[in-house]
Amino acid sequence: MSDQQLTARGAATKQRIIDVATREFAEHGIAGARVERIVAAARTNKAQLYGYFGSKEGLFDAIFAGSLERIVNVVPIDAADLADWAVRLYDEYLRRPDLIRLATWARLERRPSGHLVDDNERLDDGKLRAIAEAQAAGLVRRGEPFDLMAMVIAMSMAWSPVSNVYAATADEPDGVHDRRRALLRESVRRAVAPD
């Protein structure tokens, strides 16, 4: 069912499903999420959910694709300042820890190795091109752009919900976040400095 065919009420129902399912998948994963809980909390029914998304897996796919697009759009890369990009990613993970949790469930339940999504669904072409251009301009160290991007993203996630040491929350004092941002900024700056 395309969005163009939806009435205002249908669009609102579809959005409620997405909002509720995002929380459900983030908390319970793909296998643990329950359609019954989703439709009850979204005040709809299974037929509506399946009509919009086809299946529970289709619903997860739609939500996960949306989360990847959100990161690209809300936190665009600035390859000339990868340290600032890392800090902005850190801040987005504080605002939306569900984005990291969804990616973690996708990694655990679907793709234990390799890229997290199929090549045709990857959204990193622009990032890789920007890093390569920054390298050519002498602003970023040499190396495989994908590896540099992966390292900066990993550094930005040091205190995220996937941390094996400590998961930060937006409720912590601003001073704590400021200290982490400063450390992250300096660490990334040093890691990607030109040779």
C-alpha positions in Angstrom: 0.0 0.0 0.0 1.7 3.2 -1.1 1.7 6.3 1.1 0.0 8.2 -1.8 -3.1 5.9 -1.3 -3.3 6.5 2.4 -5.9 8.7 4.0 -4.8 11.0 6.8 -6.2 8.4 9.2 -4.3 5.6 7.5 -1.0 7.6 7.5 -1.5 8.2 11.2 -2.1 4.5 11.9 1.0 3.5 9.8 3.1 6.0 11.8 1.8 4.7 15.1 2.8 1.2 14.0 6.3 2.4 13.1 6.7 4.3 16.4 5.5 1.4 18.5 7.4 -1.2 16.5 10.6 0.8 16.7 10.5 0.6 20.5 9.4 -3.1 20.4 12.3 -4.1 18.0 14.8 -2.0 19.9 13.9 -3.6 23.2 13.2 -7.2 22.1 15.0 -7.7 18.8 13.5 -9.2 15.7 12.7 -12.7 17.0 11.5 -11.4 20.4 9.3 -8.6 19.1 5.6 -9.5 19.2 3.1 -8.4 16.6 0.3 -8.7 19.2 2.0 -6.1 21.4 2.7 -3.8 18.5 -0.9 -3.8 17.2 -2.3 -3.4 20.7 -0.1 -0.4 21.5 -0.6 1.1 18.1 -4.4 0.7 18.5 -4.8 -1.2 15.2 -4.9 -4.8 14.0 -2.7 -7.4 12.4 -4.4 -7.0 9.0 -3.5 -3.4 8.9 0.1 -4.0 9.9 0.5 -6.8 7.3 -1.3 -4.6 4.7 1.3 -1.9 5.2 4.5 -4.0 5.7 3.7 -7.5 4.5 5.2 -9.2 7.6 7.0 -8.6 10.9 10.3 -8.9 9.0 9.1 -6.4 6.4 8.2 -4.0 9.3 11.6 -4.4 10.8 13.2 -3.8 7.4 11.2 -0.6 6.9 12.1 0.7 10.3 15.8 -0.2 10.0 16.0 1.4 6.5 14.5 4.5 8.0 17.0 4.5 10.9 19.9 4.3 8.5 18.5 7.2 6.4 17.9 9.2 9.6 21.6 9.0 10.5 22.7 10.0 7.1 20.3 12.9 6.9 20.5 14.1 10.6 24.2 13.7 11.0 25.7 14.4 7.5 29.4 13.7 7.2 32.0 16.5 7.1 35.1 14.6 6.0 37.2 17.8 6.5 36.3 17.5 10.2 35.7 13.9 11.1 36.2 14.7 14.8 33.1 16.9 14.7 31.2 14.2 12.8 32.0 11.7 15.5 30.8 14.1 18.2 27.5 14.7 16.3 27.0 10.9 16.0 27.6 10.6 19.8 24.9 13.2 20.4 22.5 11.5 18.0 23.0 8.1 19.8 22.1 9.9 23.1 18.9 11.3 21.5 18.0 8.1 19.8 19.6 5.0 21.5 17.0 2.9 19.6 18.9 3.5 16.4 22.0 1.7 17.7 19.9 -1.0 19.3 18.2 -1.7 16.0 21.5 -2.0 14.2 22.7 -4.3 17.0 19.7 -6.6 16.6 20.2 -6.7 12.9 23.9 -7.7 13.4 23.0 -10.3 16.0 20.0 -11.9 14.2 20.7 -11.3 10.6 24.3 -10.4 9.6 26.9 -11.6 12.0 29.7 -10.7 9.6 30.3 -8.4 6.6 28.2 -5.4 5.8 25.1 -4.8 7.9 22.9 -4.4 4.7 23.1 -5.6 1.1 25.3 -3.5 -1.2 22.2 -2.0 -2.9 20.9 -0.8 0.5 24.2 0.8 1.7 24.1 4.5 2.2 27.8 5.1 2.6 28.8 6.1 -1.0 28.7 9.8 -0.2 30.6 9.3 3.0 33.4 7.3 1.3 33.6 9.8 -1.5 33.9 12.7 1.0 36.7 10.9 2.9 38.6 10.1 -0.3 38.3 13.8 -1.4 39.6 14.9 2.1 42.4 12.4 1.7 43.3 13.8 -1.7 43.3 17.3 -0.3 45.7 16.2 2.5 43.2 16.7 5.3 42.8 13.1 6.3 45.4 10.3 6.6 45.9 7.8 3.9 44.1 4.4 4.1 41.0 2.7 2.9 38.1 5.3 3.2 35.7 2.5 4.4 38.1 1.5 7.2 38.6 5.1 8.3 34.8 5.7 8.3 34.3 2.4 10.3 36.9 3.5 12.9 35.4 6.9 13.4 31.9 5.5 13.8 33.2 2.9 16.3 34.9 5.6 18.3 31.6 7.6 18.3 29.9 4.6 19.7 32.3 4.1 22.7 29.5 5.1 25.2 26.5 3.9 23.1 24.1 1.1 24.0 26.5 -1.3 22.2 29.4 -0.5 24.5 30.8 -3.4 26.4 32.0 -1.0 29.1 29.4 1.7 29.7 26.2 2.8 28.0 25.6 6.6 28.4 22.2 8.2 28.6 21.0 11.7 27.8 20.0 12.0 31.5 23.6 12.2 32.7 25.0 15.6 33.7 26.0 17.9 30.8 29.6 18.1 32.2 30.0 14.4 31.7 28.9 14.6 28.1 31.1 17.6 27.5 34.1 15.7 28.9 33.4 12.7 26.6 32.9 15.0 23.6 36.2 16.6 24.2 38.0 13.3 24.5 36.2 11.9 21.4 37.0 15.0 19.4 40.7 14.9 20.3 41.0 11.2 19.8 39.4 11.2 16.4 41.4 14.2 15.3 44.6 12.4 16.2 43.5 9.1 14.6 42.7 10.7 11.3 45.4 13.3 11.1 47.4 13.3 7.8 50.6 11.2 7.9 
